[in-house]
Amino acid sequence: MKNRSDIRDFIIHLEHSFPVNTWVMNDVHIWPYVRQRLFFHLIEELESQEKNVSTLDVKEEIVSIKKNTINTRIRDVLRYVKFIANLEKKEYLFLGANTYRTLHEGTLYNKYFDSFIEKENLLEKSILFEYDTDNHTNYHNREIIQKYKYIVNGFSILNRFKSLFKIQRKNELDDFFTQFIYFLNEKPITKSFVDTRLNNTFFKELENLFNKKDLFEKIFLKIKPHTVIVLCYYSNLDSLAAVIAANRLGIKTVELQHGPQTDIHLCYGSWTKIPKEGYEMIPKNFWCWDEDSEETIRKWANNTCVKTKIIGNPWCEYWKARSLNYSNTNFILYTLQPEPLSFEQLFPEGIIRLIRKESYTWYVRLHPRQLLIIDEFIEFCKSNNIYHLINLESATNDSLPLLLANCSLHLTHFSGSTIEASFFNKKTILINESGKVSYNHLIKDNRAFFIPYDDDHIEDKLNELIKRLM
């Protein structure tokens, strides 16, 4: 395997070689969970220059009953009971992380949920659940936000107690799953996946998933939403559990697109064995930004219950209806991406030399996950003598649609901002093979161009293309 296309082909081969739809625990197909985790593991193995770097934070603390006093356990149970009792009926339940928030007009604004709620006038009909435990007072639409993490322990205590009086269902997997593990164990690139993921931790994660599914069922039965809308359904156990619970209860499940949906993104594309009734872990509806993203889903969803709809990008649509005036309109916007891409991959010597020439103004935008290592990035830029030549603060803190609307040109490896740039009729230079594959339709339309970051002549080729496009 050399790239993400090879990863896709390998996983499709597995999907056809093993009876993946027979792997069921607690009446839930677990293949989507295995498939998605294997996908990100292989990306890390192929693309990361530093091993043991996590592409996606999929490891979660296993929910357990705290070893504490009886009084503490009683307190946690009472907090859970009070939480459930105070929930009110709402038509729409939104679920996501605070990483989708940006500081906008003095409040932390959820770029997709808040803009969608405002556009559709859904504020009075909605409730918004967030994974994190922060409780910022300046969250936009704070009155509809619920933080539920603190009541998980109380629910777990009650659930564990009730399970003592239930007949436990078997969670045994068939012999083909054992053969699947053996097959992966024989290959060096997937052996580490078996060692780190398909061990005892794997089953504890699933136990945690089902526990959270039970919690969300209780929540949904009280709120009675007719639609549950999530951002990045595969990112953690909370969103997966919520989707399972809603699907089980017959509630409409939706993923609102937050980034690229392409054939080589195995959480969205190239499903080959999905049942007609869909998988419990996958939303039944995908609301897409554009026709190409929708087509990615439709290729495998046409003969299933999974539906698609194009709604555009709510955050971009929000800005299109406002003033797009900006202090600068003559700069290259370089949107970075986090691990497994290293700083050296993001800034090969050719790009560093081009920045040093000072022929162009460079705005360099960090990915939200890179904010945790901003000091390391600044030190990298200083050591390469380019920090004083880039605008990092405005590029990272100002609204992405505002930057895209005013830049002269957009540069990235394979970010979803490529699609967003096209919404503002701005061209993108892609410098990663994954970008070339993901956005080939934009390249064919001359809305994007490709130069590999490891090209020995990237400085000259990039400079020539920039001159032509600007």
TORGU-557530 format. One line per field, with one value per residue (C-alpha): z, x, y; residue number from 0; residue in three letters. Coordinates in steps of 0.2 Angstrom, whole numbers, plus 5000, padded with zeros to 4 digits. Each point is the difference from the previous one (the first is absolute). Last residue first. Layout:
BEGIN
up: Z,...;
east: X,...;
north: Y,...;
num: NUM,...;
residuo: Ala,...;
This chain:
BEGIN
up: 4952,4990,4988,5013,5013,4987,4996,5018,5004,4986,5005,5018,4998,4989,5010,5002,5017,5003,4984,4988,4996,4994,5005,4992,4983,4997,4999,5016,5009,4995,5006,5017,5011,4989,4998,5018,5005,4989,5010,4994,4995,4993,5002,4990,5007,4993,5018,5001,4992,5015,5011,4990,5002,5019,5001,5002,4988,5001,5000,4990,4996,4988,5000,5017,5004,4999,5007,5015,5004,4998,5012,5014,5008,5013,4991,4985,5011,5012,4988,4988,4992,4997,5018,5003,4985,5006,5001,5018,5003,4990,5010,5016,4995,4997,5017,5008,4990,5006,5008,4987,4987,5003,4994,4983,4999,4987,4991,4991,4988,4991,4984,4992,5017,4994,5017,4996,4984,5010,5013,4987,4991,5016,5005,5011,5004,4998,5012,5012,5001,4992,5011,5008,4996,4984,4995,4990,4990,4994,4987,5002,4991,5007,5017,5013,4996,4994,4998,5006,5005,4990,4993,5018,5005,4984,5004,5017,4995,4986,4987,5003,4988,5005,5002,5006,5008,4999,4988,4981,4996,5015,4992,4986,5008,5014,4989,4988,5015,5002,4981,5000,5014,5019,5005,5012,5003,5006,5008,5012,5001,5016,4998,4983,4986,4997,4983,5008,4996,4991,4988,5009,4989,5008,5016,5014,4988,4994,4983,4991,5006,5013,5005,5015,5012,4992,5011,5005,5002,5010,4999,5016,4998,5018,4995,4987,5014,5012,4987,4995,5018,5003,4985,5005,5018,4995,4990,4983,4989,4999,4995,5005,5006,4997,5009,4993,5006,5018,5014,5014,5013,4989,4992,5017,5005,4983,5002,5016,4993,4985,5013,5008,4982,4996,5017,4997,4982,5007,5013,4985,4991,5016,5001,4984,4982,5002,5005,4996,4985,4993,5002,4990,4986,4991,5004,4993,5008,5014,4988,4994,5017,5006,4985,5004,5017,4993,4988,5016,5005,5013,5017,5009,5008,5007,5019,5009,5010,5019,5002,4985,5011,5012,4986,4991,5016,5004,4981,5001,5014,4992,4984,5009,4999,4981,4996,4996,4992,4989,4995,5011,4995,4983,4996,5014,5010,5017,4997,5008,4995,5002,4982,4990,4996,4999,4991,5003,4986,4997,5007,4990,4983,4989,4985,4997,5018,5004,4985,5006,5018,4995,4986,5007,5018,5007,5015,5004,4998,4982,4994,5010,4992,5005,4990,5013,5013,4995,4993,5002,4994,5006,4990,5005,5018,5015,5017,5011,5018,5006,4990,5009,5017,4998,4995,5014,5012,4994,5002,5018,5004,4994,5010,5016,4998,4999,4986,4988,4985,4989,4984,4983,4989,4996,4982,4986,4983,5000,4981,4991,5016,5000,5006,4985,4994,4981,4999,4983,4998,5018,5005,4984,5004,5018,4994,4988,5013,5012,4987,4994,5018,5005,4984,5002,5018,4994,5015,5008,5016,4990,4982,4988,4987,4989,4998,4991,4995,4983,4992,5014,5002,4981,5003,5014,4989,4986,5011,5008,4982,4996,5016,4994,4999,5005;
east: 4985,4998,5015,5012,4995,5003,5017,5005,4993,5009,5017,4998,4993,5015,5005,4982,4996,4986,4991,4994,4981,4988,4982,4986,5005,4984,5010,5010,4983,4994,5017,4996,5003,5013,5011,4998,5005,5016,5005,5004,4983,5000,4983,4990,4987,4983,4993,4991,5016,5010,4987,5004,5019,4996,4997,5019,5011,5018,4995,5002,4987,5002,4997,4992,4984,4986,5011,5005,4982,4994,5014,4995,5015,5010,5012,5004,5000,5012,5012,5004,5016,5017,5006,4998,5010,5018,5000,5003,4987,4987,5004,4999,4983,4994,5006,4991,4984,5000,4982,4994,5004,4984,4990,5010,5012,4999,5015,4997,5014,5003,5010,5017,5008,5014,5000,4983,5006,5015,4989,4988,5015,5007,4984,4988,4985,5010,5014,4987,4993,4984,4993,4996,4991,4995,5005,4990,5012,4991,5010,4998,4993,4983,5005,4990,4984,4983,4989,4984,4986,4989,5015,5006,4985,5001,5018,4996,4985,5009,4988,4984,5002,4989,5005,4990,5005,4986,5010,5001,5006,5012,5016,5003,4988,5013,5014,4987,4995,5017,5002,4983,5005,4999,4991,4987,5002,4985,4998,5014,5013,5002,4984,5006,4988,4983,5005,5016,5017,5011,5010,5004,5011,4999,4994,5010,5013,5005,5008,4983,4998,4990,5012,4995,4986,4985,4985,4997,4981,4990,4981,4994,4994,5005,5014,5006,5001,5009,5013,5003,5002,5012,5011,5000,5005,5013,5011,5003,4989,4984,5010,4987,4984,4981,4987,4982,4982,5006,4991,5009,4997,5001,5015,5010,4996,5005,5016,5005,4997,5011,5013,5001,5001,5015,5008,4998,5007,5015,5003,4999,5014,5010,5001,5009,4996,5007,5018,5007,4987,5004,5019,4998,4992,5016,5010,4987,4997,4990,4988,4996,4999,4988,4989,5001,4994,4986,4996,4998,4985,4998,4993,4990,4987,4986,4999,4983,4996,5000,5018,4998,4990,5014,5013,4987,4997,5019,5003,4986,5009,5017,4993,4992,5016,5002,4983,5003,4984,4999,4984,5002,5018,4994,5018,5012,5007,4997,5012,4995,5014,4996,5001,4988,4987,4981,4990,4981,4988,4982,5002,5016,4994,4999,5007,5014,5003,5001,5011,5012,5000,5003,5013,5012,4997,5002,5011,4994,5007,4996,5006,5013,4999,4991,5002,5012,4986,4995,4983,4982,4985,4982,4986,4981,5002,4991,5008,5014,4998,4996,5015,5012,4992,5002,5018,5004,4991,5011,5016,4995,4996,5017,5009,4990,5005,5018,5012,5007,4992,4989,5008,4998,5015,5011,4999,5012,4994,5010,5004,5016,5009,5019,5009,5012,5007,5002,4981,4992,5000,4998,4988,4989,5000,4994,4987,4992,5002,4989,4987,4999,4999,4986,4990,5002,4992,4982,4989,4988,5010,5015,5000,5013,4990,5001,5018,4999,5019,5008,4989,5002,5019,5002,4991,5012,5015,4993,4996,5018,5007,4990,5007,5018,5015,4993;
north: 5177,4984,5001,5007,4987,4986,5006,5002,4983,4992,5009,4995,4983,4995,4984,4995,4995,5012,4993,5013,5000,5013,5004,5010,4994,4990,4984,5005,5003,4983,4992,5007,4984,4992,5016,5004,4983,5002,5015,5018,5007,5017,5008,5012,5012,5002,5003,4983,4992,5006,4990,4984,5002,5004,4982,4998,4990,5007,5018,5017,5013,5015,5018,5000,5011,4987,4987,5010,5005,4982,4995,5012,5009,4992,4988,5012,5015,4993,4991,5013,4994,5008,5003,4981,4995,4999,4980,5000,5013,4990,4984,5010,5007,4983,4993,5014,4997,4982,4999,5012,4987,4991,5015,5000,5014,5014,5007,5017,5003,5016,4997,5004,4999,4989,4991,4993,4992,4992,4993,4993,4991,4994,4990,5009,4989,4984,5007,5006,4982,4993,4987,5011,5017,5009,5017,5013,5011,5016,5010,5018,5016,5004,5008,5009,4990,5004,4985,5009,4987,4988,4991,4998,4989,4990,4996,4994,4990,4991,4995,4991,4985,4985,4982,4984,4984,4987,4989,4997,5017,5001,4994,5012,5013,5004,5005,5008,5012,5006,5003,5010,5012,5003,4984,4996,4981,4990,4983,5003,4985,4991,4989,4995,5002,4992,4994,4993,5008,4988,5011,5016,5010,5017,5009,4993,4993,5017,4994,5002,5018,5010,5014,5011,5004,4992,4999,4982,4996,4988,4999,4992,4982,4996,4988,5013,5013,4988,4995,5018,5006,4986,5004,5018,4997,4986,5012,5008,4989,5011,5015,5013,4993,5004,4991,5002,4996,5005,4991,5010,4986,4985,5008,5002,4982,4993,5011,4992,4982,5005,5006,4983,4992,5010,4997,4981,5003,5009,4986,4987,5010,5002,4981,4999,5006,5017,5001,4983,4996,5018,4996,4985,5010,5007,4984,4988,4983,5008,5007,4983,4992,5014,4996,4981,5004,5010,4986,4989,5009,5014,4997,5014,4989,5009,5002,4995,5015,5002,5005,5011,5012,5004,5003,5012,5009,5003,5004,5013,5008,5000,5007,5015,5012,4997,5007,5019,5007,5015,5008,5016,5002,5006,5006,4994,5014,4993,4986,4983,4988,4982,4995,4989,5013,4998,5013,5002,5007,5005,5018,5003,4992,5016,4990,5012,5003,4981,4997,5014,4994,4982,5002,5013,4998,5017,5004,5018,5017,5004,4983,4989,4983,4984,4984,4994,5001,4983,4994,4994,5010,4994,5007,4999,5004,4993,5006,4992,5004,4983,4992,5012,4997,4981,5002,5012,4988,4985,5010,5005,4982,4995,5013,4996,4981,5006,4998,4987,5007,4989,4999,5008,4996,5015,5003,4996,5007,5016,5000,4999,4995,5000,4984,5001,5016,5003,4997,4997,4981,4994,5014,4998,4981,5003,5012,4987,4986,5011,5003,4982,4993,5012,4998,4981,5000,4996,5003,4987,5000,4995,4995,4994,4991,5016,4998,4983,5001,5001,5014,5012,4996,5004,5016,5004,4997,5011,5014,4999,5000,5016,5007,4998,4988,4983;
num: 469,468,467,466,465,464,463,462,461,460,459,458,457,456,455,454,453,452,451,450,449,448,447,446,445,444,443,442,441,440,439,438,437,436,435,434,433,432,431,430,429,428,427,426,425,424,423,422,421,420,419,418,417,416,415,414,413,412,411,410,409,408,407,406,405,404,403,402,401,400,399,398,397,396,395,394,393,392,391,390,389,388,387,386,385,384,383,382,381,380,379,378,377,376,375,374,373,372,371,370,369,368,367,366,365,364,363,362,361,360,359,358,357,356,355,354,353,352,351,350,349,348,347,346,345,344,343,342,341,340,339,338,337,336,335,334,333,332,331,330,329,328,327,326,325,324,323,322,321,320,319,318,317,316,315,314,313,312,311,310,309,308,307,306,305,304,303,302,301,300,299,298,297,296,295,294,293,292,291,290,289,288,287,286,285,284,283,282,281,280,279,278,277,276,275,274,273,272,271,270,269,268,267,266,265,264,263,262,261,260,259,258,257,256,255,254,253,252,251,250,249,248,247,246,245,244,243,242,241,240,239,238,237,236,235,234,233,232,231,230,229,228,227,226,225,224,223,222,221,220,219,218,217,216,215,214,213,212,211,210,209,208,207,206,205,204,203,202,201,200,199,198,197,196,195,194,193,192,191,190,189,188,187,186,185,184,183,182,181,180,179,178,177,176,175,174,173,172,171,170,169,168,167,166,165,164,163,162,161,160,159,158,157,156,155,154,153,152,151,150,149,148,147,146,145,144,143,142,141,140,139,138,137,136,135,134,133,132,131,130,129,128,127,126,125,124,123,122,121,120,119,118,117,116,115,114,113,112,111,110,109,108,107,106,105,104,103,102,101,100,99,98,97,96,95,94,93,92,91,90,89,88,87,86,85,84,83,82,81,80,79,78,77,76,75,74,73,72,71,70,69,68,67,66,65,64,63,62,61,60,59,58,57,56,55,54,53,52,51,50,49,48,47,46,45,44,43,42,41,40,39,38,37,36,35,34,33,32,31,30,29,28,27,26,25,24,23,22,21,20,19,18,17,16,15,14,13,12,11,10,9,8,7,6,5,4,3,2,1,0;
residuo: Met,Leu,Arg,Lys,Ile,Leu,Glu,Asn,Leu,Lys,Asp,Glu,Ile,His,Asp,Asp,Asp,Tyr,Pro,Ile,Phe,Phe,Ala,Arg,Asn,Asp,Lys,Ile,Leu,His,Asn,Tyr,Ser,Val,Lys,Gly,Ser,Glu,Asn,Ile,Leu,Ile,Thr,Lys,Lys,Asn,Phe,Phe,Ser,Ala,Glu,Ile,Thr,Ser,Gly,Ser,Phe,His,Thr,Leu,His,Leu,Ser,Cys,Asn,Ala,Leu,Leu,Leu,Pro,Leu,Ser,Asp,Asn,Thr,Ala,Ser,Glu,Leu,Asn,Ile,Leu,His,Tyr,Ile,Asn,Asn,Ser,Lys,Cys,Phe,Glu,Ile,Phe,Glu,Asp,Ile,Ile,Leu,Leu,Gln,Arg,Pro,His,Leu,Arg,Val,Tyr,Trp,Thr,Tyr,Ser,Glu,Lys,Arg,Ile,Leu,Arg,Ile,Ile,Gly,Glu,Pro,Phe,Leu,Gln,Glu,Phe,Ser,Leu,Pro,Glu,Pro,Gln,Leu,Thr,Tyr,Leu,Ile,Phe,Asn,Thr,Asn,Ser,Tyr,Asn,Leu,Ser,Arg,Ala,Lys,Trp,Tyr,Glu,Cys,Trp,Pro,Asn,Gly,Ile,Ile,Lys,Thr,Lys,Val,Cys,Thr,Asn,Asn,Ala,Trp,Lys,Arg,Ile,Thr,Glu,Glu,Ser,Asp,Glu,Asp,Trp,Cys,Trp,Phe,Asn,Lys,Pro,Ile,Met,Glu,Tyr,Gly,Glu,Lys,Pro,Ile,Lys,Thr,Trp,Ser,Gly,Tyr,Cys,Leu,His,Ile,Asp,Thr,Gln,Pro,Gly,His,Gln,Leu,Glu,Val,Thr,Lys,Ile,Gly,Leu,Arg,Asn,Ala,Ala,Ile,Val,Ala,Ala,Leu,Ser,Asp,Leu,Asn,Ser,Tyr,Tyr,Cys,Leu,Val,Ile,Val,Thr,His,Pro,Lys,Ile,Lys,Leu,Phe,Ile,Lys,Glu,Phe,Leu,Asp,Lys,Lys,Asn,Phe,Leu,Asn,Glu,Leu,Glu,Lys,Phe,Phe,Thr,Asn,Asn,Leu,Arg,Thr,Asp,Val,Phe,Ser,Lys,Thr,Ile,Pro,Lys,Glu,Asn,Leu,Phe,Tyr,Ile,Phe,Gln,Thr,Phe,Phe,Asp,Asp,Leu,Glu,Asn,Lys,Arg,Gln,Ile,Lys,Phe,Leu,Ser,Lys,Phe,Arg,Asn,Leu,Ile,Ser,Phe,Gly,Asn,Val,Ile,Tyr,Lys,Tyr,Lys,Gln,Ile,Ile,Glu,Arg,Asn,His,Tyr,Asn,Thr,His,Asn,Asp,Thr,Asp,Tyr,Glu,Phe,Leu,Ile,Ser,Lys,Glu,Leu,Leu,Asn,Glu,Lys,Glu,Ile,Phe,Ser,Asp,Phe,Tyr,Lys,Asn,Tyr,Leu,Thr,Gly,Glu,His,Leu,Thr,Arg,Tyr,Thr,Asn,Ala,Gly,Leu,Phe,Leu,Tyr,Glu,Lys,Lys,Glu,Leu,Asn,Ala,Ile,Phe,Lys,Val,Tyr,Arg,Leu,Val,Asp,Arg,Ile,Arg,Thr,Asn,Ile,Thr,Asn,Lys,Lys,Ile,Ser,Val,Ile,Glu,Glu,Lys,Val,Asp,Leu,Thr,Ser,Val,Asn,Lys,Glu,Gln,Ser,Glu,Leu,Glu,Glu,Ile,Leu,His,Phe,Phe,Leu,Arg,Gln,Arg,Val,Tyr,Pro,Trp,Ile,His,Val,Asp,Asn,Met,Val,Trp,Thr,Asn,Val,Pro,Phe,Ser,His,Glu,Leu,His,Ile,Ile,Phe,Asp,Arg,Ile,Asp,Ser,Arg,Asn,Lys,Met;
